[in-house]
Each structure stands twice: as C-alpha cells, then as structure tokens.
Amino acid sequence: MSRPGAVRVGVMISGRGSNLRALLEACAAPDFPAEIVLVVSNRAEAAGLRRAETAGVPTRVLSHRDFPDRAAFDAALSHTFEAAGVDLICLAGFMRLLTPGFVAHWRDRLINIHPSLLPLFPGLDTHARALAAGVKVHGCTVHFVRAEMDTGPIIGQAAVPVRPGDTPERLAARVLEMEHRLYPHCLRLVAEGRVRVAGDVAEIDDPGSDAPASLIYPAPPRARDTF
Ligand code: GRF
C-alpha cells in the first residue's frame, strides 16, 4: 500500500530495531509525510525484521557474507532500494561500514542516528566513553551520512543529563528514549523538505518549539525542571 505524496523510506538494520519501531509508529500516522516501504537487514536473526513484518512492511535479508567484497554488497543494497522506489534511507542500528561509493550515491538521501552528541564520541561504546570523559550532558544525533564514520551535516540532536552513579546501561537507556523521539522528528523535517544542506551544515527551516529553551545540567536553581 502506498501513500500518495509520502516520501518513500527504506530502513537498514542489523539488530534489535527499537529505532525502527519508533519510525514505524510515526509513519503509521495518516498525516506523517513519509512511509517505510522496505526494511533491509544484513542479519537474518535481527529482531527488527519481526517488528517490520508485524507492521506489514516488506523485509529483505542481504547478508554481506554472500558477496565477494563491500562494493558488491553495497551495490546490491542500492539496487534493492532502487527497485523498491526508495527516496530516502534511514540507518537504524546498521552495523556495517558503507563504502564511499554507496554514501556518494545516496548523498543527502541517507541519514543515521548515533548515540552521542556528535562530533563527540564517534564510533562504538559511546556511553562508557562519555562516562569516562566526565561529560555532564550526553545525547544522540541524527545526521546525513558522509564517507567518514559518524560524520555529516547534523539534522537534530537531543541531550540528556549524565547523573551521578550512572552506568553505561542506565545512560544508554536514557539516551535511547530520546533517540525514539528524535529520529521520527528529524525524519519528518527531512520529508517535509525543511532541511537544506549547505556545505557541512544542515540548515533547518522552522525547527518548531518542541525543545526546551535551555539544556543546562546540573540545572541552575531556576531551571530545575529543564530535563
Ligand atoms: C542505537 O543506539 C542507535 O543510535 C545506534 O545503534 C543502536 C540501534 O538500536 N546507531 P536499535 O536497533 O534501534 O534498538
């Protein structure tokens, strides 16, 4: 079933798929400007595939092991998304590096969510590294993908406090909750054509008034309810 006028989105996953679920839920609203038309996983056992099937969204498994090299795998990915008429790809916990050729082909049509306030903490183990660095504010970022890992014009970010006694797991859970709010919001902005890339920066038309006015933590006395 296709919704006229909606941006056709393909999602790439490797695992749990909780961000996929958040995107599926957002896209289920009749006025949402995007629809998910295909979910591709490189791992057959990815739990996210079941979420997509439950939502009635077509899925494909493309295992990187079935291809001689990264370029061949990425070419198959591109072909699969193009055959499905995909306009925009969302990476949602896809755990393979993509080739510069794939990234260039989908330039400004490929977005990712990363569990840190980029450009801080690119790569893995972001929550443990944030704790080790002693930052007081951590969060997540949705960005257009560029060839270098976890770089590219930032579409949106959400911040959470790092609280005394946090473990990587507790911090990860707090960030993940924000990921599930941020990703659909950013997808909406992109799908509505409100994001313009100028060099390394994404400019947002009318970012709305969702965000609190300040993100200061520890909160000063008059902003105790900031977070
Ligand atoms: C999320 O933390 C996301 O930021 C990162 O990979 C994780 C995927 O989790 N890119 P899920 O599969 O969406 O639950």
Boltz pocket constraint, residues with backbone or C-beta under 6 A from the ligand:
constraints:
  - pocket:
      binder: B
      contacts: [[A, 15], [A, 16], [A, 17], [A, 18], [A, 19], [A, 20], [A, 48], [A, 91], [A, 92], [A, 93], [A, 94], [A, 113], [A, 114], [A, 115], [A, 140], [A, 176], [A, 179]]
      max_distance: 6.0
